[in-house]
């Protein structure tokens, strides 16, 4: 599937095959699974940028979620192939960052879109701290420009 127009061409792509365990009592993908996939995609993107948990421990800080916002556009079902696109968005402010997500079926149907607000915290104290320059550079939203509606 090509990148949808609302997704930057260099967004990180996380591929998903819907499993039976992802289905809720209503017969479609659980909204809790969508949230989990967004979190997994964010972690995979961070890892791909060279910031895995050991690296974060080295620099003494790590991202934690402050808030999730998800809009659901349609259902998804078992055995469907999905693509979750994710990228840093908004702007970085000292210890605060944002990340966008869009979940699509490979047929071009949007399932959900989300926005996460993250806080960079000290690994020892758990208190917010300024992101080091290498983190700011890696997650600079200017690298991922898109139509953020």
MODELLER restraints for C-alpha pairs under 7 A, 6 or more apart:
rsr = mdl.restraints
at = mdl.atoms
rsr.add(forms.Gaussian(group=physical.xy_distance, feature=features.Distance(at['CA:1:A'], at['CA:106:A']), mean=5.46, stdev=0.5))
rsr.add(forms.Gaussian(group=physical.xy_distance, feature=features.Distance(at['CA:3:A'], at['CA:9:A']), mean=6.18, stdev=0.5))
rsr.add(forms.Gaussian(group=physical.xy_distance, feature=features.Distance(at['CA:6:A'], at['CA:146:A']), mean=6.21, stdev=0.5))
rsr.add(forms.Gaussian(group=physical.xy_distance, feature=features.Distance(at['CA:6:A'], at['CA:147:A']), mean=5.45, stdev=0.5))
rsr.add(forms.Gaussian(group=physical.xy_distance, feature=features.Distance(at['CA:7:A'], at['CA:146:A']), mean=5.97, stdev=0.5))
rsr.add(forms.Gaussian(group=physical.xy_distance, feature=features.Distance(at['CA:8:A'], at['CA:144:A']), mean=5.83, stdev=0.5))
rsr.add(forms.Gaussian(group=physical.xy_distance, feature=features.Distance(at['CA:8:A'], at['CA:145:A']), mean=5.92, stdev=0.5))
rsr.add(forms.Gaussian(group=physical.xy_distance, feature=features.Distance(at['CA:8:A'], at['CA:146:A']), mean=5.02, stdev=0.5))
rsr.add(forms.Gaussian(group=physical.xy_distance, feature=features.Distance(at['CA:10:A'], at['CA:144:A']), mean=6.71, stdev=0.5))
rsr.add(forms.Gaussian(group=physical.xy_distance, feature=features.Distance(at['CA:11:A'], at['CA:85:A']), mean=5.89, stdev=0.5))
rsr.add(forms.Gaussian(group=physical.xy_distance, feature=features.Distance(at['CA:11:A'], at['CA:86:A']), mean=5.60, stdev=0.5))
rsr.add(forms.Gaussian(group=physical.xy_distance, feature=features.Distance(at['CA:11:A'], at['CA:87:A']), mean=5.24, stdev=0.5))
rsr.add(forms.Gaussian(group=physical.xy_distance, feature=features.Distance(at['CA:11:A'], at['CA:144:A']), mean=6.78, stdev=0.5))
rsr.add(forms.Gaussian(group=physical.xy_distance, feature=features.Distance(at['CA:12:A'], at['CA:45:A']), mean=6.14, stdev=0.5))
rsr.add(forms.Gaussian(group=physical.xy_distance, feature=features.Distance(at['CA:12:A'], at['CA:85:A']), mean=5.56, stdev=0.5))
rsr.add(forms.Gaussian(group=physical.xy_distance, feature=features.Distance(at['CA:12:A'], at['CA:86:A']), mean=5.26, stdev=0.5))
rsr.add(forms.Gaussian(group=physical.xy_distance, feature=features.Distance(at['CA:12:A'], at['CA:87:A']), mean=6.28, stdev=0.5))
rsr.add(forms.Gaussian(group=physical.xy_distance, feature=features.Distance(at['CA:13:A'], at['CA:83:A']), mean=6.40, stdev=0.5))
rsr.add(forms.Gaussian(group=physical.xy_distance, feature=features.Distance(at['CA:13:A'], at['CA:84:A']), mean=5.73, stdev=0.5))
rsr.add(forms.Gaussian(group=physical.xy_distance, feature=features.Distance(at['CA:13:A'], at['CA:85:A']), mean=4.70, stdev=0.5))
rsr.add(forms.Gaussian(group=physical.xy_distance, feature=features.Distance(at['CA:13:A'], at['CA:86:A']), mean=6.65, stdev=0.5))
rsr.add(forms.Gaussian(group=physical.xy_distance, feature=features.Distance(at['CA:14:A'], at['CA:41:A']), mean=5.72, stdev=0.5))
rsr.add(forms.Gaussian(group=physical.xy_distance, feature=features.Distance(at['CA:14:A'], at['CA:83:A']), mean=5.77, stdev=0.5))
rsr.add(forms.Gaussian(group=physical.xy_distance, feature=features.Distance(at['CA:14:A'], at['CA:84:A']), mean=4.99, stdev=0.5))
rsr.add(forms.Gaussian(group=physical.xy_distance, feature=features.Distance(at['CA:14:A'], at['CA:85:A']), mean=6.33, stdev=0.5))
rsr.add(forms.Gaussian(group=physical.xy_distance, feature=features.Distance(at['CA:15:A'], at['CA:82:A']), mean=5.96, stdev=0.5))
rsr.add(forms.Gaussian(group=physical.xy_distance, feature=features.Distance(at['CA:15:A'], at['CA:83:A']), mean=4.75, stdev=0.5))
rsr.add(forms.Gaussian(group=physical.xy_distance, feature=features.Distance(at['CA:15:A'], at['CA:84:A']), mean=6.30, stdev=0.5))
rsr.add(forms.Gaussian(group=physical.xy_distance, feature=features.Distance(at['CA:16:A'], at['CA:81:A']), mean=5.88, stdev=0.5))
rsr.add(forms.Gaussian(group=physical.xy_distance, feature=features.Distance(at['CA:16:A'], at['CA:82:A']), mean=5.03, stdev=0.5))
rsr.add(forms.Gaussian(group=physical.xy_distance, feature=features.Distance(at['CA:16:A'], at['CA:83:A']), mean=6.15, stdev=0.5))
rsr.add(forms.Gaussian(group=physical.xy_distance, feature=features.Distance(at['CA:17:A'], at['CA:79:A']), mean=5.91, stdev=0.5))
rsr.add(forms.Gaussian(group=physical.xy_distance, feature=features.Distance(at['CA:17:A'], at['CA:80:A']), mean=5.75, stdev=0.5))
rsr.add(forms.Gaussian(group=physical.xy_distance, feature=features.Distance(at['CA:17:A'], at['CA:81:A']), mean=4.68, stdev=0.5))
rsr.add(forms.Gaussian(group=physical.xy_distance, feature=features.Distance(at['CA:17:A'], at['CA:82:A']), mean=6.20, stdev=0.5))
rsr.add(forms.Gaussian(group=physical.xy_distance, feature=features.Distance(at['CA:18:A'], at['CA:77:A']), mean=6.67, stdev=0.5))
rsr.add(forms.Gaussian(group=physical.xy_distance, feature=features.Distance(at['CA:18:A'], at['CA:78:A']), mean=4.93, stdev=0.5))
rsr.add(forms.Gaussian(group=physical.xy_distance, feature=features.Distance(at['CA:18:A'], at['CA:79:A']), mean=4.92, stdev=0.5))
rsr.add(forms.Gaussian(group=physical.xy_distance, feature=features.Distance(at['CA:18:A'], at['CA:80:A']), mean=5.39, stdev=0.5))
rsr.add(forms.Gaussian(group=physical.xy_distance, feature=features.Distance(at['CA:18:A'], at['CA:81:A']), mean=6.54, stdev=0.5))
rsr.add(forms.Gaussian(group=physical.xy_distance, feature=features.Distance(at['CA:19:A'], at['CA:78:A']), mean=5.38, stdev=0.5))
rsr.add(forms.Gaussian(group=physical.xy_distance, feature=features.Distance(at['CA:19:A'], at['CA:79:A']), mean=5.99, stdev=0.5))
rsr.add(forms.Gaussian(group=physical.xy_distance, feature=features.Distance(at['CA:20:A'], at['CA:78:A']), mean=5.57, stdev=0.5))
rsr.add(forms.Gaussian(group=physical.xy_distance, feature=features.Distance(at['CA:22:A'], at['CA:29:A']), mean=5.37, stdev=0.5))
rsr.add(forms.Gaussian(group=physical.xy_distance, feature=features.Distance(at['CA:22:A'], at['CA:30:A']), mean=6.10, stdev=0.5))
rsr.add(forms.Gaussian(group=physical.xy_distance, feature=features.Distance(at['CA:22:A'], at['CA:33:A']), mean=6.20, stdev=0.5))
rsr.add(forms.Gaussian(group=physical.xy_distance, feature=features.Distance(at['CA:23:A'], at['CA:29:A']), mean=4.38, stdev=0.5))
rsr.add(forms.Gaussian(group=physical.xy_distance, feature=features.Distance(at['CA:23:A'], at['CA:30:A']), mean=5.58, stdev=0.5))
rsr.add(forms.Gaussian(group=physical.xy_distance, feature=features.Distance(at['CA:23:A'], at['CA:78:A']), mean=6.81, stdev=0.5))
rsr.add(forms.Gaussian(group=physical.xy_distance, feature=features.Distance(at['CA:24:A'], at['CA:30:A']), mean=5.00, stdev=0.5))
rsr.add(forms.Gaussian(group=physical.xy_distance, feature=features.Distance(at['CA:28:A'], at['CA:75:A']), mean=5.94, stdev=0.5))
rsr.add(forms.Gaussian(group=physical.xy_distance, feature=features.Distance(at['CA:28:A'], at['CA:76:A']), mean=5.54, stdev=0.5))
rsr.add(forms.Gaussian(group=physical.xy_distance, feature=features.Distance(at['CA:28:A'], at['CA:77:A']), mean=4.91, stdev=0.5))
rsr.add(forms.Gaussian(group=physical.xy_distance, feature=features.Distance(at['CA:29:A'], at['CA:75:A']), mean=6.63, stdev=0.5))
rsr.add(forms.Gaussian(group=physical.xy_distance, feature=features.Distance(at['CA:29:A'], at['CA:76:A']), mean=5.45, stdev=0.5))
rsr.add(forms.Gaussian(group=physical.xy_distance, feature=features.Distance(at['CA:29:A'], at['CA:77:A']), mean=5.85, stdev=0.5))
rsr.add(forms.Gaussian(group=physical.xy_distance, feature=features.Distance(at['CA:38:A'], at['CA:101:A']), mean=6.70, stdev=0.5))
rsr.add(forms.Gaussian(group=physical.xy_distance, feature=features.Distance(at['CA:41:A'], at['CA:86:A']), mean=6.84, stdev=0.5))
rsr.add(forms.Gaussian(group=physical.xy_distance, feature=features.Distance(at['CA:42:A'], at['CA:86:A']), mean=6.79, stdev=0.5))
rsr.add(forms.Gaussian(group=physical.xy_distance, feature=features.Distance(at['CA:46:A'], at['CA:52:A']), mean=6.39, stdev=0.5))
rsr.add(forms.Gaussian(group=physical.xy_distance, feature=features.Distance(at['CA:49:A'], at['CA:138:A']), mean=6.76, stdev=0.5))
rsr.add(forms.Gaussian(group=physical.xy_distance, feature=features.Distance(at['CA:56:A'], at['CA:62:A']), mean=5.46, stdev=0.5))
rsr.add(forms.Gaussian(group=physical.xy_distance, feature=features.Distance(at['CA:57:A'], at['CA:123:A']), mean=6.80, stdev=0.5))
rsr.add(forms.Gaussian(group=physical.xy_distance, feature=features.Distance(at['CA:60:A'], at['CA:122:A']), mean=5.82, stdev=0.5))
rsr.add(forms.Gaussian(group=physical.xy_distance, feature=features.Distance(at['CA:60:A'], at['CA:123:A']), mean=5.31, stdev=0.5))
rsr.add(forms.Gaussian(group=physical.xy_distance, feature=features.Distance(at['CA:61:A'], at['CA:120:A']), mean=6.39, stdev=0.5))
rsr.add(forms.Gaussian(group=physical.xy_distance, feature=features.Distance(at['CA:61:A'], at['CA:121:A']), mean=5.28, stdev=0.5))
rsr.add(forms.Gaussian(group=physical.xy_distance, feature=features.Distance(at['CA:61:A'], at['CA:122:A']), mean=4.33, stdev=0.5))
rsr.add(forms.Gaussian(group=physical.xy_distance, feature=features.Distance(at['CA:61:A'], at['CA:123:A']), mean=4.83, stdev=0.5))
rsr.add(forms.Gaussian(group=physical.xy_distance, feature=features.Distance(at['CA:62:A'], at['CA:120:A']), mean=5.39, stdev=0.5))
rsr.add(forms.Gaussian(group=physical.xy_distance, feature=features.Distance(at['CA:62:A'], at['CA:121:A']), mean=5.50, stdev=0.5))
rsr.add(forms.Gaussian(group=physical.xy_distance, feature=features.Distance(at['CA:62:A'], at['CA:122:A']), mean=6.66, stdev=0.5))
rsr.add(forms.Gaussian(group=physical.xy_distance, feature=features.Distance(at['CA:62:A'], at['CA:123:A']), mean=6.37, stdev=0.5))
rsr.add(forms.Gaussian(group=physical.xy_distance, feature=features.Distance(at['CA:63:A'], at['CA:118:A']), mean=6.06, stdev=0.5))
rsr.add(forms.Gaussian(group=physical.xy_distance, feature=features.Distance(at['CA:63:A'], at['CA:119:A']), mean=5.48, stdev=0.5))
rsr.add(forms.Gaussian(group=physical.xy_distance, feature=features.Distance(at['CA:63:A'], at['CA:120:A']), mean=4.35, stdev=0.5))
rsr.add(forms.Gaussian(group=physical.xy_distance, feature=features.Distance(at['CA:63:A'], at['CA:121:A']), mean=6.18, stdev=0.5))
rsr.add(forms.Gaussian(group=physical.xy_distance, feature=features.Distance(at['CA:64:A'], at['CA:118:A']), mean=5.58, stdev=0.5))
rsr.add(forms.Gaussian(group=physical.xy_distance, feature=features.Distance(at['CA:64:A'], at['CA:119:A']), mean=5.45, stdev=0.5))
rsr.add(forms.Gaussian(group=physical.xy_distance, feature=features.Distance(at['CA:64:A'], at['CA:120:A']), mean=6.40, stdev=0.5))
rsr.add(forms.Gaussian(group=physical.xy_distance, feature=features.Distance(at['CA:65:A'], at['CA:116:A']), mean=6.89, stdev=0.5))
rsr.add(forms.Gaussian(group=physical.xy_distance, feature=features.Distance(at['CA:65:A'], at['CA:117:A']), mean=6.06, stdev=0.5))
rsr.add(forms.Gaussian(group=physical.xy_distance, feature=features.Distance(at['CA:65:A'], at['CA:118:A']), mean=4.51, stdev=0.5))
rsr.add(forms.Gaussian(group=physical.xy_distance, feature=features.Distance(at['CA:65:A'], at['CA:119:A']), mean=6.29, stdev=0.5))
rsr.add(forms.Gaussian(group=physical.xy_distance, feature=features.Distance(at['CA:66:A'], at['CA:117:A']), mean=5.36, stdev=0.5))
rsr.add(forms.Gaussian(group=physical.xy_distance, feature=features.Distance(at['CA:66:A'], at['CA:118:A']), mean=5.22, stdev=0.5))
rsr.add(forms.Gaussian(group=physical.xy_distance, feature=features.Distance(at['CA:66:A'], at['CA:119:A']), mean=6.24, stdev=0.5))
rsr.add(forms.Gaussian(group=physical.xy_distance, feature=features.Distance(at['CA:67:A'], at['CA:116:A']), mean=5.72, stdev=0.5))
rsr.add(forms.Gaussian(group=physical.xy_distance, feature=features.Distance(at['CA:67:A'], at['CA:117:A']), mean=5.05, stdev=0.5))
rsr.add(forms.Gaussian(group=physical.xy_distance, feature=features.Distance(at['CA:68:A'], at['CA:115:A']), mean=6.03, stdev=0.5))
rsr.add(forms.Gaussian(group=physical.xy_distance, feature=features.Distance(at['CA:68:A'], at['CA:116:A']), mean=4.67, stdev=0.5))
rsr.add(forms.Gaussian(group=physical.xy_distance, feature=features.Distance(at['CA:68:A'], at['CA:117:A']), mean=6.54, stdev=0.5))
rsr.add(forms.Gaussian(group=physical.xy_distance, feature=features.Distance(at['CA:69:A'], at['CA:114:A']), mean=5.40, stdev=0.5))
rsr.add(forms.Gaussian(group=physical.xy_distance, feature=features.Distance(at['CA:69:A'], at['CA:115:A']), mean=5.11, stdev=0.5))
rsr.add(forms.Gaussian(group=physical.xy_distance, feature=features.Distance(at['CA:69:A'], at['CA:116:A']), mean=6.30, stdev=0.5))
rsr.add(forms.Gaussian(group=physical.xy_distance, feature=features.Distance(at['CA:70:A'], at['CA:112:A']), mean=6.85, stdev=0.5))
rsr.add(forms.Gaussian(group=physical.xy_distance, feature=features.Distance(at['CA:70:A'], at['CA:113:A']), mean=5.76, stdev=0.5))
rsr.add(forms.Gaussian(group=physical.xy_distance, feature=features.Distance(at['CA:70:A'], at['CA:114:A']), mean=4.20, stdev=0.5))
rsr.add(forms.Gaussian(group=physical.xy_distance, feature=features.Distance(at['CA:70:A'], at['CA:115:A']), mean=6.50, stdev=0.5))
rsr.add(forms.Gaussian(group=physical.xy_distance, feature=features.Distance(at['CA:71:A'], at['CA:112:A']), mean=5.58, stdev=0.5))
rsr.add(forms.Gaussian(group=physical.xy_distance, feature=features.Distance(at['CA:71:A'], at['CA:113:A']), mean=5.44, stdev=0.5))
rsr.add(forms.Gaussian(group=physical.xy_distance, feature=features.Distance(at['CA:71:A'], at['CA:114:A']), mean=6.22, stdev=0.5))
rsr.add(forms.Gaussian(group=physical.xy_distance, feature=features.Distance(at['CA:72:A'], at['CA:111:A']), mean=6.10, stdev=0.5))
rsr.add(forms.Gaussian(group=physical.xy_distance, feature=features.Distance(at['CA:72:A'], at['CA:112:A']), mean=4.37, stdev=0.5))
rsr.add(forms.Gaussian(group=physical.xy_distance, feature=features.Distance(at['CA:72:A'], at['CA:113:A']), mean=6.69, stdev=0.5))
rsr.add(forms.Gaussian(group=physical.xy_distance, feature=features.Distance(at['CA:73:A'], at['CA:110:A']), mean=6.32, stdev=0.5))
rsr.add(forms.Gaussian(group=physical.xy_distance, feature=features.Distance(at['CA:73:A'], at['CA:111:A']), mean=5.00, stdev=0.5))
rsr.add(forms.Gaussian(group=physical.xy_distance, feature=features.Distance(at['CA:73:A'], at['CA:112:A']), mean=5.27, stdev=0.5))
rsr.add(forms.Gaussian(group=physical.xy_distance, feature=features.Distance(at['CA:74:A'], at['CA:110:A']), mean=6.97, stdev=0.5))
rsr.add(forms.Gaussian(group=physical.xy_distance, feature=features.Distance(at['CA:74:A'], at['CA:111:A']), mean=4.82, stdev=0.5))
rsr.add(forms.Gaussian(group=physical.xy_distance, feature=features.Distance(at['CA:75:A'], at['CA:111:A']), mean=6.20, stdev=0.5))
rsr.add(forms.Gaussian(group=physical.xy_distance, feature=features.Distance(at['CA:76:A'], at['CA:111:A']), mean=6.89, stdev=0.5))
rsr.add(forms.Gaussian(group=physical.xy_distance, feature=features.Distance(at['CA:81:A'], at['CA:105:A']), mean=6.09, stdev=0.5))
rsr.add(forms.Gaussian(group=physical.xy_distance, feature=features.Distance(at['CA:81:A'], at['CA:106:A']), mean=5.99, stdev=0.5))
rsr.add(forms.Gaussian(group=physical.xy_distance, feature=features.Distance(at['CA:82:A'], at['CA:103:A']), mean=6.88, stdev=0.5))
rsr.add(forms.Gaussian(group=physical.xy_distance, feature=features.Distance(at['CA:82:A'], at['CA:104:A']), mean=5.56, stdev=0.5))
rsr.add(forms.Gaussian(group=physical.xy_distance, feature=features.Distance(at['CA:82:A'], at['CA:105:A']), mean=4.45, stdev=0.5))
rsr.add(forms.Gaussian(group=physical.xy_distance, feature=features.Distance(at['CA:82:A'], at['CA:106:A']), mean=5.63, stdev=0.5))
rsr.add(forms.Gaussian(group=physical.xy_distance, feature=features.Distance(at['CA:83:A'], at['CA:103:A']), mean=5.80, stdev=0.5))
rsr.add(forms.Gaussian(group=physical.xy_distance, feature=features.Distance(at['CA:83:A'], at['CA:104:A']), mean=5.29, stdev=0.5))
rsr.add(forms.Gaussian(group=physical.xy_distance, feature=features.Distance(at['CA:83:A'], at['CA:105:A']), mean=6.30, stdev=0.5))
rsr.add(forms.Gaussian(group=physical.xy_distance, feature=features.Distance(at['CA:83:A'], at['CA:106:A']), mean=6.62, stdev=0.5))
rsr.add(forms.Gaussian(group=physical.xy_distance, feature=features.Distance(at['CA:84:A'], at['CA:101:A']), mean=6.72, stdev=0.5))
rsr.add(forms.Gaussian(group=physical.xy_distance, feature=features.Distance(at['CA:84:A'], at['CA:102:A']), mean=5.64, stdev=0.5))
rsr.add(forms.Gaussian(group=physical.xy_distance, feature=features.Distance(at['CA:84:A'], at['CA:103:A']), mean=4.34, stdev=0.5))
rsr.add(forms.Gaussian(group=physical.xy_distance, feature=features.Distance(at['CA:84:A'], at['CA:104:A']), mean=6.32, stdev=0.5))
rsr.add(forms.Gaussian(group=physical.xy_distance, feature=features.Distance(at['CA:85:A'], at['CA:101:A']), mean=5.51, stdev=0.5))
rsr.add(forms.Gaussian(group=physical.xy_distance, feature=features.Distance(at['CA:85:A'], at['CA:102:A']), mean=5.20, stdev=0.5))
rsr.add(forms.Gaussian(group=physical.xy_distance, feature=features.Distance(at['CA:85:A'], at['CA:103:A']), mean=6.39, stdev=0.5))
rsr.add(forms.Gaussian(group=physical.xy_distance, feature=features.Distance(at['CA:86:A'], at['CA:99:A']), mean=6.95, stdev=0.5))
rsr.add(forms.Gaussian(group=physical.xy_distance, feature=features.Distance(at['CA:86:A'], at['CA:100:A']), mean=5.56, stdev=0.5))
rsr.add(forms.Gaussian(group=physical.xy_distance, feature=features.Distance(at['CA:86:A'], at['CA:101:A']), mean=4.41, stdev=0.5))
rsr.add(forms.Gaussian(group=physical.xy_distance, feature=features.Distance(at['CA:86:A'], at['CA:102:A']), mean=6.61, stdev=0.5))
rsr.add(forms.Gaussian(group=physical.xy_distance, feature=features.Distance(at['CA:87:A'], at['CA:99:A']), mean=5.60, stdev=0.5))
rsr.add(forms.Gaussian(group=physical.xy_distance, feature=features.Distance(at['CA:87:A'], at['CA:100:A']), mean=5.53, stdev=0.5))
rsr.add(forms.Gaussian(group=physical.xy_distance, feature=features.Distance(at['CA:87:A'], at['CA:101:A']), mean=6.80, stdev=0.5))
rsr.add(forms.Gaussian(group=physical.xy_distance, feature=features.Distance(at['CA:87:A'], at['CA:144:A']), mean=6.41, stdev=0.5))
rsr.add(forms.Gaussian(group=physical.xy_distance, feature=features.Distance(at['CA:88:A'], at['CA:98:A']), mean=5.88, stdev=0.5))
rsr.add(forms.Gaussian(group=physical.xy_distance, feature=features.Distance(at['CA:88:A'], at['CA:99:A']), mean=4.28, stdev=0.5))
rsr.add(forms.Gaussian(group=physical.xy_distance, feature=features.Distance(at['CA:88:A'], at['CA:100:A']), mean=6.27, stdev=0.5))
rsr.add(forms.Gaussian(group=physical.xy_distance, feature=features.Distance(at['CA:88:A'], at['CA:139:A']), mean=6.05, stdev=0.5))
rsr.add(forms.Gaussian(group=physical.xy_distance, feature=features.Distance(at['CA:88:A'], at['CA:140:A']), mean=6.95, stdev=0.5))
rsr.add(forms.Gaussian(group=physical.xy_distance, feature=features.Distance(at['CA:88:A'], at['CA:141:A']), mean=5.00, stdev=0.5))
rsr.add(forms.Gaussian(group=physical.xy_distance, feature=features.Distance(at['CA:88:A'], at['CA:144:A']), mean=6.62, stdev=0.5))
rsr.add(forms.Gaussian(group=physical.xy_distance, feature=features.Distance(at['CA:89:A'], at['CA:98:A']), mean=5.34, stdev=0.5))
rsr.add(forms.Gaussian(group=physical.xy_distance, feature=features.Distance(at['CA:89:A'], at['CA:99:A']), mean=5.14, stdev=0.5))
rsr.add(forms.Gaussian(group=physical.xy_distance, feature=features.Distance(at['CA:89:A'], at['CA:100:A']), mean=6.10, stdev=0.5))
rsr.add(forms.Gaussian(group=physical.xy_distance, feature=features.Distance(at['CA:89:A'], at['CA:141:A']), mean=4.82, stdev=0.5))
rsr.add(forms.Gaussian(group=physical.xy_distance, feature=features.Distance(at['CA:89:A'], at['CA:144:A']), mean=6.96, stdev=0.5))
rsr.add(forms.Gaussian(group=physical.xy_distance, feature=features.Distance(at['CA:90:A'], at['CA:98:A']), mean=5.88, stdev=0.5))
rsr.add(forms.Gaussian(group=physical.xy_distance, feature=features.Distance(at['CA:90:A'], at['CA:141:A']), mean=6.34, stdev=0.5))
rsr.add(forms.Gaussian(group=physical.xy_distance, feature=features.Distance(at['CA:91:A'], at['CA:97:A']), mean=6.45, stdev=0.5))
rsr.add(forms.Gaussian(group=physical.xy_distance, feature=features.Distance(at['CA:91:A'], at['CA:98:A']), mean=6.99, stdev=0.5))
rsr.add(forms.Gaussian(group=physical.xy_distance, feature=features.Distance(at['CA:91:A'], at['CA:141:A']), mean=6.13, stdev=0.5))
rsr.add(forms.Gaussian(group=physical.xy_distance, feature=features.Distance(at['CA:94:A'], at['CA:130:A']), mean=4.71, stdev=0.5))
rsr.add(forms.Gaussian(group=physical.xy_distance, feature=features.Distance(at['CA:94:A'], at['CA:131:A']), mean=6.18, stdev=0.5))
rsr.add(forms.Gaussian(group=physical.xy_distance, feature=features.Distance(at['CA:95:A'], at['CA:119:A']), mean=5.46, stdev=0.5))
rsr.add(forms.Gaussian(group=physical.xy_distance, feature=features.Distance(at['CA:95:A'], at['CA:120:A']), mean=4.89, stdev=0.5))
rsr.add(forms.Gaussian(group=physical.xy_distance, feature=features.Distance(at['CA:95:A'], at['CA:128:A']), mean=6.07, stdev=0.5))
rsr.add(forms.Gaussian(group=physical.xy_distance, feature=features.Distance(at['CA:95:A'], at['CA:129:A']), mean=5.45, stdev=0.5))
rsr.add(forms.Gaussian(group=physical.xy_distance, feature=features.Distance(at['CA:95:A'], at['CA:130:A']), mean=4.63, stdev=0.5))
rsr.add(forms.Gaussian(group=physical.xy_distance, feature=features.Distance(at['CA:95:A'], at['CA:131:A']), mean=5.64, stdev=0.5))
rsr.add(forms.Gaussian(group=physical.xy_distance, feature=features.Distance(at['CA:96:A'], at['CA:118:A']), mean=5.73, stdev=0.5))
rsr.add(forms.Gaussian(group=physical.xy_distance, feature=features.Distance(at['CA:96:A'], at['CA:119:A']), mean=4.74, stdev=0.5))
rsr.add(forms.Gaussian(group=physical.xy_distance, feature=features.Distance(at['CA:96:A'], at['CA:120:A']), mean=6.38, stdev=0.5))
rsr.add(forms.Gaussian(group=physical.xy_distance, feature=features.Distance(at['CA:97:A'], at['CA:117:A']), mean=6.00, stdev=0.5))
rsr.add(forms.Gaussian(group=physical.xy_distance, feature=features.Distance(at['CA:97:A'], at['CA:118:A']), mean=5.13, stdev=0.5))
rsr.add(forms.Gaussian(group=physical.xy_distance, feature=features.Distance(at['CA:97:A'], at['CA:119:A']), mean=6.44, stdev=0.5))
rsr.add(forms.Gaussian(group=physical.xy_distance, feature=features.Distance(at['CA:98:A'], at['CA:115:A']), mean=6.92, stdev=0.5))
rsr.add(forms.Gaussian(group=physical.xy_distance, feature=features.Distance(at['CA:98:A'], at['CA:116:A']), mean=5.60, stdev=0.5))
rsr.add(forms.Gaussian(group=physical.xy_distance, feature=features.Distance(at['CA:98:A'], at['CA:117:A']), mean=4.69, stdev=0.5))
rsr.add(forms.Gaussian(group=physical.xy_distance, feature=features.Distance(at['CA:98:A'], at['CA:118:A']), mean=5.91, stdev=0.5))
rsr.add(forms.Gaussian(group=physical.xy_distance, feature=features.Distance(at['CA:99:A'], at['CA:115:A']), mean=5.70, stdev=0.5))
rsr.add(forms.Gaussian(group=physical.xy_distance, feature=features.Distance(at['CA:99:A'], at['CA:116:A']), mean=5.20, stdev=0.5))
rsr.add(forms.Gaussian(group=physical.xy_distance, feature=features.Distance(at['CA:99:A'], at['CA:117:A']), mean=6.71, stdev=0.5))
rsr.add(forms.Gaussian(group=physical.xy_distance, feature=features.Distance(at['CA:100:A'], at['CA:114:A']), mean=5.68, stdev=0.5))
rsr.add(forms.Gaussian(group=physical.xy_distance, feature=features.Distance(at['CA:100:A'], at['CA:115:A']), mean=4.59, stdev=0.5))
rsr.add(forms.Gaussian(group=physical.xy_distance, feature=features.Distance(at['CA:100:A'], at['CA:116:A']), mean=6.49, stdev=0.5))
rsr.add(forms.Gaussian(group=physical.xy_distance, feature=features.Distance(at['CA:101:A'], at['CA:113:A']), mean=5.42, stdev=0.5))
rsr.add(forms.Gaussian(group=physical.xy_distance, feature=features.Distance(at['CA:101:A'], at['CA:114:A']), mean=4.90, stdev=0.5))
rsr.add(forms.Gaussian(group=physical.xy_distance, feature=features.Distance(at['CA:101:A'], at['CA:115:A']), mean=6.29, stdev=0.5))
rsr.add(forms.Gaussian(group=physical.xy_distance, feature=features.Distance(at['CA:102:A'], at['CA:112:A']), mean=5.84, stdev=0.5))
rsr.add(forms.Gaussian(group=physical.xy_distance, feature=features.Distance(at['CA:102:A'], at['CA:113:A']), mean=4.26, stdev=0.5))
rsr.add(forms.Gaussian(group=physical.xy_distance, feature=features.Distance(at['CA:102:A'], at['CA:114:A']), mean=6.37, stdev=0.5))
rsr.add(forms.Gaussian(group=physical.xy_distance, feature=features.Distance(at['CA:103:A'], at['CA:110:A']), mean=6.06, stdev=0.5))
rsr.add(forms.Gaussian(group=physical.xy_distance, feature=features.Distance(at['CA:103:A'], at['CA:111:A']), mean=5.36, stdev=0.5))
rsr.add(forms.Gaussian(group=physical.xy_distance, feature=features.Distance(at['CA:103:A'], at['CA:112:A']), mean=5.10, stdev=0.5))
rsr.add(forms.Gaussian(group=physical.xy_distance, feature=features.Distance(at['CA:103:A'], at['CA:113:A']), mean=6.11, stdev=0.5))
rsr.add(forms.Gaussian(group=physical.xy_distance, feature=features.Distance(at['CA:104:A'], at['CA:110:A']), mean=4.37, stdev=0.5))
rsr.add(forms.Gaussian(group=physical.xy_distance, feature=features.Distance(at['CA:104:A'], at['CA:111:A']), mean=5.31, stdev=0.5))
rsr.add(forms.Gaussian(group=physical.xy_distance, feature=features.Distance(at['CA:105:A'], at['CA:111:A']), mean=6.90, stdev=0.5))
rsr.add(forms.Gaussian(group=physical.xy_distance, feature=features.Distance(at['CA:119:A'], at['CA:128:A']), mean=6.48, stdev=0.5))
rsr.add(forms.Gaussian(group=physical.xy_distance, feature=features.Distance(at['CA:120:A'], at['CA:128:A']), mean=5.68, stdev=0.5))
rsr.add(forms.Gaussian(group=physical.xy_distance, feature=features.Distance(at['CA:120:A'], at['CA:129:A']), mean=6.06, stdev=0.5))
rsr.add(forms.Gaussian(group=physical.xy_distance, feature=features.Distance(at['CA:120:A'], at['CA:130:A']), mean=6.97, stdev=0.5))
rsr.add(forms.Gaussian(group=physical.xy_distance, feature=features.Distance(at['CA:120:A'], at['CA:131:A']), mean=6.35, stdev=0.5))
rsr.add(forms.Gaussian(group=physical.xy_distance, feature=features.Distance(at['CA:121:A'], at['CA:127:A']), mean=5.12, stdev=0.5))
rsr.add(forms.Gaussian(group=physical.xy_distance, feature=features.Distance(at['CA:121:A'], at['CA:128:A']), mean=4.13, stdev=0.5))
rsr.add(forms.Gaussian(group=physical.xy_distance, feature=features.Distance(at['CA:121:A'], at['CA:129:A']), mean=5.32, stdev=0.5))
rsr.add(forms.Gaussian(group=physical.xy_distance, feature=features.Distance(at['CA:122:A'], at['CA:128:A']), mean=6.17, stdev=0.5))
rsr.add(forms.Gaussian(group=physical.xy_distance, feature=features.Distance(at['CA:122:A'], at['CA:129:A']), mean=5.97, stdev=0.5))
